[in-house]
Amino acid sequence: MFDSLPVLPPDSILGLAAACRADPNPDKVDLTLGVYMDETGLCPVFDSVQKAQRELVSQEKTKVYMPPTGDAAYLSGIRTLVLGAELEDHLGNRVSAVQTPGGCGAVRLGAEVLHAAASETTVWVSDPTWPVHIPLMGSVGLQFRTYRYYSPELQGLDFDAMLADLEQASPGDVVLLHGCCHNPSGADLSAVQWQQLGSLLAERRLLPMVDFAYQGMGSGLDEDAGGLRSVLASVPEMIIAVSSSKNIGLYRERAGAVIFIGGDDRAAEAMASQAVAAARRVYSMPPAHGALLAGRVLSSPELRQVWSLELEQVCGRINGLRANFRDALVTATGRDFDFIVRENGMFSFLGLSVEQAGRLRQEQSVYMLDSSRINIAGLNGRNISRVVEAVVSVL
């Protein structure tokens, strides 16, 4: 049966990360994977998570299945974290949520619900967007169009082009948005631009689906949620795909949730029921460990405070790295790299060509994507000068 089955190439990002691991150069630098790394180059376990884990191990009495919708403490904490207590209370039973295997699972279940509601739905995605968005949602059967987003010439968001493209969307179309820390560009909408976008979505009767994977890693927990909250003031429905991989550090634990805001209570209940049915078809029951840890962190005042401070430090470190990297590049080249500090989160395009990115890998063992997208969190005090020298060598 499988004799003629082709061997597929590795994922472009994972393949480059593997090539970096195989590189014998002791001074190699990996800026490919979208994973937060601390100053030592490790993806750390938060102290708040370690404390929650010790409590869970000592208190857990069973390994029976989770409820189909997931852990109640986790879902409650995520709804409040994303929406804010005031907005969540205002929306009431118009909000439902289902736990998922990470943010990928949340995007997939959101797509399943969209397909169940309207199988011919067109989803508008930003150009560029996270490479897994279209495979995740397209495998359900949805159709796609793109809207202009990042402009290499502007070295940032081209908001006028974005609005012009979305003006062409038809009522009932879905607009996939990055809630903050746009992946792969780091270019985000301003508060005013979010309000303008909300008005357009309402006017055109477009449904926003927000991939919200980096809350708290751009400007702060509430600041990063400000955009989607302002859009919710204009539109009656929304789907939000949430990941706890980044801001709680639970990458390998696969903790996430999909939040549904319906036009009324019945719609919210129907959306959640469709998500649970889709989950049953795809993976049956939600994983427990990561959600149980995150639920404890978000529901315990003590652990929540510890975690909030840790996340503030992560955010501060990323923003500090952006400033240091910008300053070092300007000093070394005399060129304008201010766009690096205007961006949010872990990602940035350096504006190098495919050839230059390839030379960095081959000649300098500095690994980045062909698009020159880098993970800012892969920089640290030991390698930042080396990365700057390497970039200068190919300019």
N, C-alpha and C positions, 0 to 999 in steps of 0.2 A: 504493500500500500504506500509506503513512504519512500520507495526507491528513487522516484523522480521529484520528491519534494525539495525545492530549492533552499539553500542555506541563506538566510537573510543577513544583510550587514548589520552591525551593531548600531544602536541609537547614536546619532551624531555626537551628542554631548557625552553620553556614557562611554562611547568609543574613544574620545579624546582623553577622558579621565583615565581610562585603562592604559592608553599609550603613555600618559604621564607617569603612572605607577611603574610601568616597565622601563622607563628611561633611567639609565644608570647614573646620570649626572646628579651628584649630591646636592647641587644648588638649583635643581629644577623647581619651578613654581607652577602650581595648578590654580588657574583662575577660571576654570570651566564650570565645575559643578555648582548648582545653586543652593549651597548649604552654608549656613552660618558657621564660621570657624573663629575661634578666639585667638589671642595673641600667640599662643603656642602652636597654632595650626590644627587644633583639635575641634571637633564639633562637641561642645561641652554638654554635660547633664546638669540642668539647673539645680541649685540647692533645694529649691522648693519642691521639685519633682523627686529628688532623692528622699526628702522627708516624707512626702506623700507615699512613696514606694515602700519605705520602711513600715509606715502605718498600715498600708494595704496588706503587705505580706503577713504582718502579725495578726490582722483582724479577719482576713478573708477566710470564709468557711466553705465555700462551694465553687465549683467550676461549671455550674449549670449554664445553659445558654443565657445570653442577655435578652431582654425584651426586644421584639422586632424593631421598635423605634430607637432603642439604645438606652444608655444610662440617663436616668432622669436628672441627676445632679449636673452632669455634663451639659445636657441640652438646655437646662435652665440657665446655667452659667454662660453658655455661648450666646443664647438669645439676648441676655442682658448686656454682655460684653459688646456685641455688635450693634445692637439697636439703642442701648442706653436705657436706663430704668424708666425715664419719663415717656419716651416714644413707645417702648414695649407696653407700658400700661395703657397708653392711648390706643394702641392697635388692638389690645385685648385678644380675643379668640380669632382674630384675623391672622394670627401668627401661629404656624406649626413648624416642627423641626424633626428631622430624622438623622440619627448618627450614621456616619459612613466610614469606610476605610480610607482615611485621609481626605485631602482636598480633591484628589483625583476621583475618588468615589462620589464626592459631593457633586462634582461637575457631571459625572456620568448619570447619577440619579436625577439631577436637574434636567438633563437632556432627555431621559426616559419619560419624565412627566410632560415635557414640552411635546414630545412625539405622540404621547397618548392623547394630549389635548388637541393637537393639530399636526397631523403627520407630514403635511406639506410646508411646515414652518421654515422660513429662511432666517438664518442666524447671521448677523453682521458681526464680524470680528475685526479687531484693530490690525493694521499693517504697520509694524510686525506685531505678533502675539506669541505667547508661550507655545512652542512647537507641538505640545501634546493636546492642545485644545481641540483642534480639528479632528485628529484621530479618535479622541475620547467621545466627542459628540457626533462625529460623522458615522461612527460604527452603529449608532442607533438608527440612522437613516435621515438625519436632518441635512438641509442644504445650506450653503454658505455664500456670503458675499463679504467683501472687505471694505473697510472705510480707512481713509488715510489718517495716520496718527503721528508717527515720528518722522521728522524731516531732517535728513543729514545736513541740508543747507542751513536750516535754522538751529541745528544742534539741540533740538527739543521738539515739543509738541506743536503741530500745526493745527491749531484749534479751528481756524476758519475752514480748512480743508475737511476736517472731521465733520463739522456741521453741514457743509455743502454735500458731502456724500450721504449723510444720514437723512437729509432732506429728500433723497430719492427712495428711501425705504417706504414700504407699503404698510398700511395699518395691520396690526397683528404680527409684524415681524419682530424678531428678538434682537436686542443689541447686547452683545457680550462686552462687559466693561471690567477693567481692573480697578478694584476699590482704592488701592494705593500702591506705591512702589512698583510701578508698571514693569512687568517682565516681558521683554528683555531690555527696555530702554531706560528705566528709572525716571522717565518724564511723566509727571502727573498733572491733572487739571488743578487749577486754583479754585478757591471757594466760589468765586463769581462764575467761573466757567462751569462748575457743577450745577449751579442754579440755572444758568442758561441751557445746559443740556437737559435738565429736568423739564424745563418749559417746552423744549423741542419734542422730547419723548411724549409728553402729555398731548401736545398739539397733533403730533403724527400718530398717536395711539400705538406707540411702540412699547414692548415689554422689556424692561432692563433685567438682565441676568448678570450679577456681579460676582466675579471671582475675587474673593477676599482672603488672600493667603498670608498677608504680611502686616496685619494690624499691629500697631505699636512699634514697627521697625522703621517708620519714616519720620514722623514728628511726634507721635504719642498715641495712646490708645484712643482717646476721644477725637483728637485732631485727625487721625487717619480714617476714622469712621464718619467724619463730617460730610464727605461727599455723598455717600449712599444715603445718609440720613436726610440730606437736603433734597435729594431726588425723590425720596419717599413722601415728601411734602407735596409733590406734584402729581405722582402717579398712584393708581389704586393697587397695583400688583407688582411683585418683584420676586425673583429667586436669588438667593445668596449662597454661594458655595464657600464654605469656611474650612480652613486648614489649621490644625494645631501643631503642625510639624515645625514651623519656624518660630513663632512667638512663645511656644512652651517647650520647644526643643524635642518634640516627640516624633522625629522623622521616621525611625524604624518601627514605631508603635502603631502607625497608621490611624490616627485619631482625627476625625473631621466631622462635619455636619452640613446638611443642606437645610436652609431656612426658607420657608415659603410664606409670603405675605399675599393673602387672597383679597379679593374685593369684598368678601363677606366671610362669616364664620364657616359656612358650608364649603366654600371654595377652598379655604385653607385646610379643612379636614380632608377634602377630596384629593388635594395635591399630595398630602402626606400619605394617604392610603395608596395612591398610585406609586409613590416612591417605595413604600414597604413591599408592595407586590413586585416591583421591578427588582428590588434587592433579593427577594426570595428566588427569582429566576436566575440572577447573576451569581450571587455568592451566599445566599440563604440567610445567614445571621451575622450581626455586626461583631467585630472583634472587641474584646473587653478591656485588656490591660491599659492601653493608652488612654481610653476615655475615662476609665475609673481613676487614673492618676490625675488627668486634667480636671475631672469633676471635683476631686478633693481640693486641688489647688484653687479652683475658682469659687468653691463654696465655703472654704475655711477662711475667716478673716485674717488669721495669722499667716497661713500659707499664701494667701492672695497678696498680702502686703510684701512678703519676701519676694514673690514672683514679680510684682510690679516694679520693685527696685532693680531686680536683675534685668528685666526687659528695658528699663530706662538706661541701664549701663550698656546693654547691647546696642541700643539705638544711638547713644552718645558715641560709642566707639566707632560705629559705621560712619556717622557724620564727621567725626574727627579724622578718620582715614581719608574721607573725601577731600577735606581741606588740606591735609598734609600731601596727598597725592597731587592735587592741583598745584600747590605751591612748588613742589619738587619738579613737576613737568614744566611749569612756567620758567623757573630758574634755569633749567637745563636747555630749554628750547627757545625761550623768548616768545612763544606762541600763546594764544588765548585758550585756556582750558577751563574757563569759569563755568562752562556747562556742567562740569563734574559736581560742583557744589550746589547747582540749582536742582539737581535730581534727588530722588528719594530712594531709600532702600538699598539693596545689595548690588544692583546692576547698573552698568553704564556701557555705552558704545564709545570706543576710543576714536572712531573715525578712521581706522586703518583699512587698507585694502585687503582683499583675500590673500594676495601675494605677500603682503607685509606680515599678516597674521601667521601665514605658513612659515615665513623666514624666522619669526620669533620662536616658533616651536622647534624648527630644525636646527637653527644656529645658536639659539640662546637657551633652549629648554624652558621657555616661558610659554605656557599653554593657555590659549584663549580660543574662542570659537572663530570660524572664518569671518563672521560678521564683525569681529573685534569686540564682541560683548564680553565683559569681564565681570567676575564676582569681586566686588570691592572688599568683601570680608575675607577674601583669600590673601589680602595684603597684611603685612605686619611689620614690626620694627626691624626685623632681620632681612626682609626681602624687598622692601619698597624701593630702596636705592637701586638694587639690581634690576627691578622691573623698569624703573625710569631709564636706566642706562640702556637696557635692551630696546625699549621703545625708541629712544634717540638713535640707536644704531640702524633702524630701518626707516626712519623718516627721511 
